[in-house]
């Protein structure tokens, strides 16, 4: 018989609510069936991955005496993992399907080679060892378009009328081909030679007729080794100036920055009337250049900014205009403009005159009534913070900007390409996320806004109520009743939809989350 001491591993008795477990020293024996070493059949003995990515070891293990443990070891991959089956299952396993995933350190050298030893031990101490070669030379990422036209683009009829087809694409390893197709213009070209094997930019101006028409563009980029594809399709609508549903404020000059964010760049402005728009923007640094665009991926074909010939009016082509230059730092700018008449106005106001729904709370102070019960004699108060709540967990609170109390920032948020995000922005406390102060968005994927859907507060000993915010935000809404907002979730949802932030992460790296609780805009931007 084979004897194994399981003291401390089979002590499962106890009372969880009292926070202790009573243990006994039991000796368990298992029959020695054949005394043979374990059998191991791995799915692969060579695995390819990339630094900073994952590698998964799979295989079928068997032993008639019973498998006690599996040990995976490779110092070069910082891997030293023991899977103790007896601790996990309370007994050895005759068969076991190995499926273990290891995160590869991003600091490792690209294209390096590592040998992983996998050792299976049965209850009699007999072992079988196999080796798996892990090489960091895989190509797991598809090409990424760093600039590209939006899915639908308006081209204004002019003399002459032109299509400006522009895009840039990058691949982490090597581009194989880029195909450009515009059937209506008999364009079908494939580029296979690149000055830089990892990147390619395309810029072509095509003169077209002045008739209203729609032209379809399809671009497909393929990478070298694995044949990953990235593609987009754009419809160019040639027409007179429409009343755009969406117009954005762009505070960057590099079109790549319009595409490298997860959401929030450029910034959606308010469409307040026919051809009329209004934008509020906090300018942190003097000299910021801004313009307004109806497509959110590039500055062409339409960009509204002061016309070079008549700066008192808006032009619509960046080649013929200058961007607005914001020369005052630490203030809010209010833009009002009409894209049909081309009239615009600009004014500024200090952060002290801006309002927000939590401005009377003391950030970091004991202003959070955890249970939201104002009637009990001694409410449980905790420090008040806000941040992204939901998924993923473990993200820290946001910091309040030193110069603008309406601005909150999370400087370091590490995200992985393809990672599924699902979160709201909410108050934080030690027991989790609660519906005390909350912000929702308007589109779970594009995430243009971050609108307050939290409580309406009455006066108490901790902070003054937020009536000023509701007066400012909803004073123009006939019959608006803040007390109904306070007492009814259904009433709130007549004004703010309960939509979570669920954007797509296309590139792994470190990101910065910003929330302006005055303008009710948020952005999640790539840092490195």
C-alpha positions in Angstrom: 0.0 0.0 0.0 1.1 3.6 -0.6 0.7 6.0 2.3 0.5 9.7 2.1 0.1 12.2 5.0 -2.5 14.8 4.2 -2.4 16.8 7.4 -3.5 20.3 6.8 -4.8 19.5 3.3 -7.9 17.6 4.1 -8.9 19.8 7.1 -12.1 21.1 5.7 -14.3 20.9 8.8 -15.1 24.1 10.7 -17.5 26.8 11.0 -16.9 29.6 8.5 -18.9 32.2 10.3 -16.6 31.9 13.3 -13.6 32.3 11.1 -11.7 29.1 12.1 -11.3 25.5 11.0 -10.6 22.5 13.1 -8.1 20.0 11.7 -7.1 16.4 12.3 -4.0 14.5 11.2 -5.5 11.7 9.0 -3.4 9.2 7.2 -4.8 8.1 3.8 -3.6 5.2 1.8 -4.0 4.2 -1.8 -3.5 0.9 -3.5 -0.3 0.4 -5.6 -1.8 -0.9 -8.8 1.1 -1.2 -11.2 4.0 0.9 -9.8 4.5 2.5 -13.3 5.4 6.1 -13.9 2.6 8.5 -15.1 1.8 8.8 -18.8 1.8 12.2 -20.3 0.5 13.2 -23.8 0.9 16.9 -24.5 -1.0 18.6 -27.3 2.1 20.4 -28.5 5.8 20.4 -27.6 6.4 23.8 -29.3 4.3 26.8 -28.4 4.7 30.3 -30.0 3.5 33.5 -28.3 4.6 37.1 -27.8 6.1 38.9 -24.9 3.3 40.3 -22.7 0.9 37.7 -24.0 -0.1 34.3 -22.7 0.9 30.7 -23.3 -1.3 27.7 -22.5 0.0 24.2 -21.8 -2.5 21.4 -22.6 -2.3 17.6 -22.4 -3.8 14.4 -21.1 -2.2 12.8 -18.0 -2.9 9.3 -16.7 -1.6 7.0 -13.9 -3.3 3.9 -12.4 -1.9 4.6 -9.0 -3.1 8.2 -9.1 -1.6 11.5 -10.0 -0.5 13.6 -7.0 0.8 16.8 -8.7 2.0 18.5 -11.8 5.0 20.9 -11.8 5.7 23.4 -14.5 9.2 25.0 -14.4 11.1 27.6 -16.5 13.2 30.3 -14.8 13.4 32.3 -18.1 9.6 32.7 -18.1 9.4 33.3 -14.4 7.3 30.1 -14.2 7.4 27.8 -11.2 3.9 26.4 -10.7 2.8 23.3 -8.8 -0.7 22.0 -9.3 -1.4 19.9 -6.2 -4.3 17.7 -7.2 -4.7 16.1 -3.8 -5.1 19.5 -2.2 -7.6 20.5 -4.9 -9.7 17.4 -5.1 -9.0 15.7 -1.8 -7.6 12.6 -3.6 -5.2 11.7 -6.5 -6.7 11.6 -10.0 -6.4 8.6 -12.3 -6.6 10.9 -15.3 -6.3 14.6 -15.6 -6.6 17.1 -18.5 -3.8 19.7 -18.1 -4.9 23.2 -19.2 -2.7 25.8 -17.6 -2.2 29.4 -18.9 0.8 31.5 -18.0 1.2 35.2 -18.5 4.5 36.0 -20.3 6.5 38.9 -18.9 6.4 41.9 -21.2 10.0 42.7 -20.3 11.4 39.5 -22.0 13.4 39.7 -25.2 11.4 39.4 -28.4 12.1 36.2 -30.4 13.7 34.6 -27.3 13.5 30.8 -26.7 12.6 29.0 -23.4 12.3 25.4 -22.4 9.5 24.5 -19.9 9.8 21.3 -17.9 6.5 19.7 -17.1 6.8 17.0 -14.4 4.0 14.7 -13.4 4.3 12.9 -10.0 2.1 10.0 -8.9 1.3 9.1 -5.3 4.3 6.7 -5.1 6.7 9.5 -6.0 7.3 8.2 -9.5 7.7 11.0 -12.1 7.5 11.6 -15.8 9.0 14.8 -17.3 8.4 16.3 -20.8 9.8 19.5 -22.3 7.9 22.2 -24.2 9.7 24.8 -26.2 8.2 28.3 -25.9 9.4 30.9 -28.5 8.4 34.5 -28.4 8.2 34.9 -32.2 4.5 34.6 -32.9 2.4 37.2 -34.6 -0.9 37.3 -32.7 -2.0 40.8 -33.6 -3.8 42.0 -36.8 -2.8 45.2 -38.5 -4.3 48.4 -37.0 -5.5 51.5 -38.9 -4.0 54.4 -37.1 -5.9 56.9 -39.2 -8.9 56.2 -41.4 -12.1 57.9 -42.7 -15.2 57.3 -40.7 -17.8 54.7 -41.7 -19.8 57.4 -43.4 -18.3 60.7 -44.6 -19.9 63.8 -46.1 -18.1 65.4 -49.1 -19.4 68.9 -49.9 -20.2 69.8 -53.6 -17.7 72.4 -54.7 -15.9 73.6 -57.8 -14.1 71.2 -58.2 -15.5 68.5 -56.0 -12.8 66.1 -54.8 -12.6 62.9 -52.7 -9.6 62.8 -50.4 -8.8 59.2 -49.6 -6.4 59.0 -46.7 -5.5 56.3 -44.2 -2.5 54.9 -42.3 -2.0 51.3 -41.2 0.6 49.6 -38.9 1.5 46.1 -37.9 3.6 45.0 -35.0 5.6 42.5 -37.2 5.3 43.0 -41.0 2.7 44.1 -43.5 2.0 41.7 -46.4 -0.4 43.7 -48.5 -2.9 46.6 -48.6 -5.8 46.5 -51.0 -7.8 49.6 -52.0 -11.1 49.2 -53.7 -13.6 51.8 -55.1 -15.8 50.1 -57.7 -17.6 53.2 -58.8 -14.3 54.8 -59.8 -12.8 51.6 -61.2 -10.1 51.6 -58.5 -8.7 48.2 -57.4 -5.1 48.3 -56.4 -3.0 46.1 -54.1 0.2 47.4 -52.6 2.8 44.7 -51.6 6.0 46.8 -51.4 6.5 49.1 -48.4 9.3 51.5 -47.5 8.7 50.6 -43.9 7.6 46.9 -43.6 5.6 47.8 -40.4 3.6 50.8 -41.6 2.0 52.4 -44.7 0.2 55.7 -45.4 -2.1 56.4 -48.4 -3.1 59.8 -49.6 -4.9 60.3 -52.9 -7.1 63.2 -54.2 -9.6 62.2 -56.8 -11.6 64.8 -58.7 -15.3 63.7 -59.2 -18.5 65.0 -60.7 -20.5 67.6 -58.9 -23.6 65.4 -58.8 -25.0 64.0 -55.5 -23.6 60.5 -55.3 -22.3 57.9 -52.9 -18.9 56.2 -53.3 -17.9 53.1 -51.4 -14.3 52.6 -50.3 -13.0 49.3 -48.9 -9.5 48.9 -47.6 -8.0 45.5 -46.5 -4.6 45.2 -44.8 -3.0 41.8 -44.3 0.1 41.0 -42.2 3.0 38.8 -43.1 3.3 35.6 -41.3 -0.1 34.6 -39.9 -2.3 36.3 -42.5 -4.3 38.4 -40.0 -6.6 40.9 -41.8 -7.9 44.3 -40.8 -10.5 46.0 -43.0 -12.8 49.0 -43.1 -15.5 50.3 -45.4 -16.4 54.0 -45.9 -19.3 55.6 -47.7 -18.5 59.0 -49.2 -21.8 60.9 -49.5 -21.3 63.8 -52.0 -24.0 66.4 -51.2 -24.8 69.9 -50.2 -24.1 70.8 -46.5 -26.4 68.7 -44.2 -27.5 69.5 -40.7 -25.1 67.1 -39.0 -26.4 65.0 -36.1 -23.0 64.8 -34.6 -20.1 67.3 -34.6 -17.0 66.9 -32.5 -14.4 69.2 -31.0 -10.9 68.1 -31.8 -8.2 69.4 -29.4 -5.3 67.4 -31.1 -3.5 68.1 -34.4 -2.3 64.6 -35.2 -5.1 62.4 -36.8 -3.5 59.3 -35.2 -4.7 60.6 -31.8 -8.3 60.6 -33.1 -8.0 56.8 -33.5 -5.7 55.6 -30.7 -8.1 56.3 -27.9 -10.6 53.9 -26.5 -13.2 56.6 -26.4 -13.6 60.3 -25.9 -11.4 61.8 -28.6 -12.6 63.9 -30.4 -15.2 65.4 -28.0 -18.9 65.3 -29.0 -20.5 68.8 -28.8 -24.2 69.6 -28.2 -26.5 69.9 -31.2 -28.9 72.6 -29.9 -30.8 73.6 -33.1 -30.9 73.4 -36.8 -27.2 73.8 -37.9 -26.5 75.1 -34.4 -24.0 73.7 -32.0 -22.6 74.5 -28.6 -19.4 73.2 -26.9 -17.9 73.6 -23.4 -14.2 72.8 -23.1 -11.8 73.1 -20.2 -8.4 74.4 -21.5 -5.6 73.3 -19.2 -2.7 74.7 -21.2 -2.4 78.0 -23.1 -2.0 77.6 -26.9 -4.3 74.6 -27.4 -5.5 74.4 -31.0 -9.1 73.2 -31.6 -11.4 72.8 -34.6 -14.8 71.1 -35.2 -15.3 68.0 -37.4 -18.4 66.0 -38.3 -16.4 62.8 -38.8 -14.6 61.5 -35.7 -11.6 59.8 -37.3 -9.8 62.5 -39.4 -9.8 66.2 -40.1 -10.9 65.7 -43.7 -13.0 66.1 -45.7 -14.7 68.7 -43.5 -13.2 70.8 -40.7 -14.8 73.9 -39.3 -12.4 76.6 -38.1 -11.7 80.3 -38.8 -11.4 81.0 -42.5 -8.0 82.4 -43.5 -9.6 85.0 -45.8 -12.3 86.0 -43.3 -11.5 84.8 -39.7 -14.8 86.1 -38.4 -16.5 83.2 -40.3 -16.0 79.5 -40.3 -14.3 77.7 -43.2 -14.8 74.0 -43.8 -11.5 72.9 -45.3 -8.4 72.7 -43.1 -6.2 73.7 -45.9 -8.0 77.0 -46.2 -8.4 77.8 -42.5 -6.7 78.2 -39.2 -7.5 76.3 -36.0 -8.9 78.2 -33.0 -6.0 79.0 -30.6 -7.0 79.0 -26.9 -4.7 81.5 -25.2 -6.2 81.3 -21.7 -5.2 78.4 -19.4 -7.2 77.1 -16.5 -10.6 78.3 -17.8 -13.7 76.9 -19.5 -14.4 78.0 -23.1 -17.9 78.1 -24.5 -18.3 77.9 -28.3 -21.5 78.6 -30.1 -21.5 78.2 -33.9 -23.8 77.7 -36.9 -22.4 75.6 -39.7 -24.8 77.0 -42.3 -24.3 80.7 -41.7 -20.7 80.1 -40.6 -21.2 82.5 -37.6 -19.5 81.7 -34.3 -18.9 83.2 -30.8 -16.4 82.4 -28.1 -16.5 83.2 -24.4 -14.7 82.0 -21.3 -15.6 81.6 -17.6 -13.6 80.5 -14.6 -13.8 77.0 -13.0 -15.3 78.7 -9.9 -18.4 79.6 -11.9 -18.8 76.1 -13.3 -21.2 73.7 -11.5 -21.3 70.0 -11.1 -23.5 67.4 -9.2 -20.8 66.6 -6.5 -19.1 70.0 -6.1 -20.3 70.5 -2.5 -19.0 67.1 -1.3 -15.5 66.9 0.2 -13.5 64.6 -2.1 -11.6 62.2 0.1 -13.6 63.3 3.2 -16.2 61.5 5.2 -19.1 62.4 2.9 -20.3 59.0 1.8 -23.4 57.7 3.6 -22.8 54.0 2.7 -26.4 52.9 3.2 -28.0 56.1 1.9 -30.2 56.2 5.1 -30.6 59.8 6.2 -33.1 59.0 8.9 -31.0 56.9 11.4 -29.3 58.7 14.2 -25.7 57.8 13.3 -25.3 57.1 9.6 -22.2 55.2 8.6 -20.0 57.6 6.8 -16.9 56.8 4.7 -14.5 58.8 2.5 -16.0 59.9 -0.8 -14.3 58.8 -4.0 -15.4 58.1 -7.6 -13.9 55.9 -10.3 -14.8 53.1 -12.8 -16.9 50.5 -11.1 -18.0 47.1 -12.5 -15.6 45.2 -14.7 -12.7 44.9 -14.5 -12.4 45.0 -10.8 -9.4 46.3 -8.8 -9.2 49.7 -10.5 -8.2 52.4 -8.1 -10.1 55.6 -7.4 -9.7 58.7 -9.6 -7.7 61.7 -8.4 -9.2 65.2 -8.3 -7.2 67.7 -10.5 -5.4 70.3 -8.4 -6.3 73.1 -10.8 -9.8 72.1 -11.7 -12.0 70.5 -9.0 -14.5 69.4 -11.7 -11.9 67.2 -13.4 -11.1 63.7 -12.2 -8.2 61.5 -13.5 -7.1 57.9 -13.3 -3.5 58.1 -14.6 -2.6 54.4 -14.9 -5.0 51.8 -16.3 -3.4 48.8 -18.0 -5.6 47.3 -20.7 -5.1 44.4 -23.1 -6.1 44.3 -26.8 -9.5 42.6 -27.0 -10.2 43.0 -23.3 -13.9 43.3 -22.6 -14.7 46.4 -20.6 -18.1 46.9 -18.9 -18.2 49.7 -16.3 -19.9 52.8 -15.0 -18.3 55.7 -13.2 -19.5 55.7 -9.7 -18.7 56.5 -6.1 -16.3 54.1 -4.3 -16.1 52.7 -0.8 -14.5 49.8 0.9 -17.4 47.4 0.4 -17.8 48.0 -3.4 -19.6 50.2 -5.8 -23.0 51.8 -4.9 -25.6 53.8 -6.7 -24.9 57.0 -4.8 -23.3 59.2 -7.4 -23.1 57.7 -10.9 -22.4 58.6 -14.5 -23.7 56.8 -17.6 -23.0 57.1 -21.3 -25.1 57.6 -24.5 -23.5 54.8 -26.6 -21.9 51.8 -25.0 -19.3 51.4 -27.7 -18.6 55.0 -28.8 -19.2 56.5 -25.3 -19.6 60.1 -26.3 -20.9 61.4 -23.0 -20.8 60.7 -19.2 -24.0 62.1 -17.9 -24.9 62.2 -14.2 -27.7 59.8 -13.1 -26.9 59.8 -9.4 -28.9 61.2 -6.4 -30.4 64.6 -5.9 -29.2 65.5 -2.4 -30.9 67.5 0.3 -28.9 69.7 2.8 -27.2 67.8 5.7 -24.3 68.3 8.0 -21.8 66.9 5.5 -22.5 68.9 2.3 -24.8 71.4 0.7 -27.3 70.0 -1.8 -26.7 69.9 -5.5 -29.7 71.9 -6.5 -27.5 74.4 -8.4 -26.4 71.6 -10.8 -30.0 70.5 -11.5 -31.1 74.1 -12.0 -28.3 74.6 -14.5 -28.7 71.3 -16.3 -32.5 71.0 -16.4 -33.9 74.5 -15.9 -35.0 74.6 -19.6 -37.0 71.3 -19.3 -40.7 72.2 -18.7 -42.1 70.7 -15.5 -38.8 69.2 -14.3 -39.1 68.0 -10.7 -35.9 67.3 -8.8 -37.7 65.6 -6.0 -39.1 63.0 -8.5 -35.5 62.5 -9.6 -34.5 61.9 -6.0 -37.3 59.4 -5.4 -37.7 57.5 -8.7 -35.1 55.7 -10.8 -37.7 55.5 -13.6 -38.0 59.3 -13.6 -34.2 59.7 -13.9 -34.2 57.4 -16.9 -36.5 59.7 -18.8 -33.4 62.0 -19.0 -30.4 59.7 -18.8 -30.3 56.2 -20.2 -28.9 53.4 -18.1 -26.1 52.6 -20.6 -22.8 51.2 -19.4 -19.4 51.9 -20.9 -18.5 48.9 -23.1 -15.8 50.2 -25.5 -13.5 48.0 -27.5 -9.8 48.0 -26.6 -7.8 47.6 -29.8 -4.2 48.1 -28.5 -2.5 46.8 -25.3 -0.9 49.4 -23.1 -1.3 52.0 -20.4 -4.3 54.3 -20.6 -5.5 57.5 -18.9 -9.2 58.0 -17.9 -10.5 61.5 -17.5 -14.0 62.6 -16.3 -15.1 66.3 -16.4 -18.2 66.3 -14.2 -19.1 69.9 -15.4 -19.1 69.2 -19.2 -20.1 65.6 -18.6 -17.5 64.3 -21.0 -15.0 61.5 -20.4 -12.1 60.0 -22.3 -9.9 56.9 -22.1 -6.7 57.6 -24.0 -3.6 55.6 -24.8 -0.4 56.8 -23.0 2.2 54.2 -23.8 
